Amino acid sequence: MGAGAKLCKVVGTVSAGAVFYYLYETYVAGKKVVTLAVLEASDDSTTNGIIAAFKSDATFVSLAQAETSGILGRDKEDGDKLADGIALAVQKGVLPAEPPVEPVMKIDVLGKSADAVAAEIIRQLGDAPAAGCVLVLQGLSGTGKGTTVDKLKAKLPKAVAWSNGNVFRSLTLLAVTRCEADGKEFSEAVLTAPFLKDCMACLSFGKFGGEFDIAIKGYGLDLKVSEVANTVLKEPKVGKNIPTVAKMTQGEVVSFAAGAAAKMRADGCNVLVEGREQTLDHVRTQHRFELTLSEPLLIGMRRAAQRMLGAAQKRVAAGEKPDDVTPMLAEELAKISQA
């Protein structure tokens, strides 16, 4: 398809300038393009491809700078909240003040694919996966922790990715249910140390029917998390109260997670725990990794690329399927930057 035909297909009132810029860069300056196949892969190769195509675009760089600033700001805010939660756990005697943190191996992910990062981690693990191990992976938002965990889960034998999310949801369900039974209104004030200790006693982790699961038993509840993760644990009365419970139970949940990870490792599983340093410091393992980025702007570039990707995917799903989706991405970039 020629440049003129492509232009007719993609020019809109919002993004004509962006598309003319794309056409100049593609056909005059030799800029990289993003194909439909790359877009449909919808993985780290897609975001890397979008970044490669737009990294010299002033609008893209400006959006990336704003995204980087926002992400780092939220990370600091979340980190401060986590630190407060850990401090409360120490005060209650749930967690030690100074855990014996093992050495952490830092990996700069700049210019590396998720497959390459995962391969580097696996090399460092040596023979450990054969018998089972606990691996913790920390790092700021945007460094690719989640994607790396997905790659590791696919490559390691008996790999299990652990998430604290369902533990917080289970605790919240127990707390709300107990308040209902006692005729009390749920609030932060009811989450005293004895109250939370009783709720934690209703949670257990182990093998049920040959599979590891979390059991919720108490206050009239008798559930397995795997069976209610997308139903009962997603009910509004749980969702709206999670932040309050999470604020007060960081220590309890970290301790529960550490115990669960140890049980799975003893059973030969390779347990992948992704999160923040403040909580992972309380999980004992020799296999500690931190993903870093020597160029922080790439964090924002990844987020900007993901936003462009999400918008373009909706158009592809609606029937637009050009071989070259770069002009479509240019349109969406223009829309995002003007929002």
C-alpha positions, 0 to 999 in steps of 0.5 A: 500500500502506498503512502497516499493510501495509508494516509487516506485510511488513518488521517482524522481531525485529531491526529492529522499532524501526528500522521503526517509526521509519521509518514515523513519519518517512515518514508523520508527519514527511515523510521522503524514501524510496528507491524500488526503481528508485533501488535497482536503479540501483546508482550514485551516485544510489542512495547519494545517495538513501540518504543523503538518506533517512537523514542525520537517523537517529541510528543512520545518523550513528553508523555513518557516523562509525565508517566515516569514522574507519576509512577515514581511518585506513586511508588514513593507513596506506596513505599511510605505506606508499606513502611508504615504498615511494616512498622505497625507489624513490628510494634505489634510483635508480628514481624522482627524489626531487623530481618536478616536479609540475604544478599540481593542480586541487581539486574539492569534490564535496560535493553534486555527482553523479558526472556533475557532477564529470566534467562539471567536469573535462571543461570544464577539459580544454578541447581536450586530449581531441581529441588525447589526454591523460593525466589523473590523479585523486587523493583520499582513499577515499570521494571518488568517484574510481572512479565519476568515472573510470567517468563520464569513460571513458563521456564522453571519446573513446578513453578508457582507465582505467589500473590498476597492479593487473595490473602488480603481479600480473604482477611477482609471477607473474614473481618467483614463477616465477623462484624456482620455476625457481631452486629458491628459496623466495619471500620478501622477501629475494630481491627485490633490486634486480638481481632486480627489474630482471630481472623488469621486463625481462620486462614490456613495454607496447605494441600487440599485434594492434592493441590495447594490452596488457602482455606477460609474457615470461621464465622460461618465460612468454609471456603477454598480460595481457588473456588471463590477467588472470582466470586465471593472474594470479588464482592463489593463488601470485600473490595471496598474494604481491602485498603483499610484491612491491608493498612493494618495487616501487612505483617500478618500477610507477609508472615502467612506468605512466608510460611506458605512459600516455605511449605511449597518449596519443601514440596519441590515447588519453585515459588516466585514471589514478586513485590516491594522490598519492604515486604520481601525483606521478611521472606527468607531465601538465598535467591533474591533479585532486584530489577533496575533501570539505569535509564528511568525514563524507560519506565515512562516509555513502557507505560506510554507504549502500553497505553498506546497499545491498549487503544490500538488493540480496541481498534484492531478488535473492531476490525481495523487490521492494517499490516503497518499499525504505526500510523494508528499508534501515532493517532492514539498517541496524539489523542492521549497527549491531548486528553 
